[in-house]
Amino acid sequence: MTEQIDVPAPVSAFVAAINEADTEGFVALFLPDGLISDWGTEYRGSQRVRQWAGSDAIGAGAQMQIRSAKTEGAVTTVRFDWRSSVFTGESTGIFTVDGEHLASFVIPPEH
């Protein structure tokens, strides 16, 4: 059995949307000017968030599992496992939550 990690609702919904291949639900999680930054490449706004979902996440058959999480105010930093046709491995993700939405999701470059 997989242990449930406590994260804010929009973060949990982000993971569910990816794992369930729900592009519309995924895009709706972000503010209209929401940002995804993937190793420094930025995708801002609904159209670009949809583009990232199509090329790097849902369109690539991604599955995501949070391994650990720490929330401080509006920012939740997670360590997660990711499997897709683009990338498979463990990464860090930094979510900024704004109410029921995500202002940003950042995967920082790791060395």
C-alpha positions in Angstrom: 0.0 0.0 0.0 1.2 3.5 -0.9 1.3 6.0 1.9 -0.8 9.2 1.3 1.3 12.3 1.5 -0.6 15.4 2.8 -0.5 18.2 0.2 -2.8 21.1 -0.6 -5.9 20.2 -2.7 -4.6 21.8 -6.0 -1.3 19.9 -5.7 -3.2 16.6 -5.2 -5.5 17.5 -8.1 -2.4 18.2 -10.3 -1.1 14.7 -9.7 -4.5 13.1 -10.3 -5.0 15.0 -13.5 -1.7 13.8 -14.8 -2.2 10.2 -13.7 -5.8 10.2 -15.2 -4.7 11.9 -18.4 -7.2 14.7 -17.8 -5.8 17.6 -19.9 -8.8 19.9 -19.4 -8.7 19.3 -15.6 -5.0 19.9 -15.6 -5.2 23.2 -17.4 -8.1 24.4 -15.3 -6.0 24.0 -12.1 -3.8 26.9 -13.2 -4.6 30.6 -12.9 -5.1 32.1 -16.4 -1.5 33.5 -16.2 -0.2 30.4 -14.5 3.4 29.3 -15.0 5.2 26.0 -15.5 9.0 26.2 -15.5 10.6 22.9 -16.5 14.4 23.1 -16.0 14.3 26.8 -16.9 11.9 26.5 -19.9 8.9 28.6 -19.1 5.3 27.9 -20.1 3.0 30.8 -19.1 -0.7 31.1 -19.6 -3.4 28.5 -20.3 -2.3 27.8 -23.9 1.3 27.2 -22.9 0.4 25.1 -19.9 -1.7 23.0 -22.2 1.3 22.7 -24.5 3.5 21.4 -21.7 0.8 18.9 -20.7 0.7 17.6 -24.3 4.4 17.4 -24.9 6.0 16.6 -21.5 3.3 15.1 -19.3 -0.1 13.8 -20.3 0.8 13.4 -24.0 3.9 11.5 -22.9 1.9 9.0 -20.8 3.2 10.5 -17.6 2.6 8.9 -14.2 3.5 10.9 -11.0 3.8 9.9 -7.4 4.8 12.2 -4.6 7.4 10.7 -2.2 7.7 13.6 0.2 6.3 17.1 0.7 6.8 20.2 2.8 4.4 23.2 2.8 5.3 26.6 4.0 2.6 29.2 3.4 1.5 29.1 -0.2 4.6 27.1 -1.4 4.7 23.3 -1.4 7.9 21.6 -2.3 7.7 17.9 -3.2 10.0 15.1 -4.2 8.3 12.9 -6.8 8.8 9.9 -9.0 7.9 10.5 -12.7 7.6 8.0 -15.5 6.9 9.0 -19.1 8.3 8.6 -22.6 10.2 11.9 -22.1 11.7 11.4 -18.7 11.8 8.7 -16.0 13.3 9.4 -12.6 13.0 11.4 -9.4 12.7 15.2 -9.3 11.8 18.1 -7.1 8.7 20.2 -7.8 7.8 23.5 -6.3 4.1 24.5 -6.3 2.7 27.9 -5.5 -0.9 27.7 -4.6 -3.4 30.6 -4.9 -6.7 29.6 -3.4 -8.1 26.6 -5.3 -5.6 27.1 -8.2 -1.9 26.9 -9.0 0.0 30.0 -9.7 3.1 28.0 -10.7 4.8 24.6 -10.8 8.6 24.7 -11.1 10.9 21.8 -11.7 14.3 23.4 -11.0 17.5 22.3 -12.8 19.3 19.8 -10.7 23.0 19.1 -10.7 
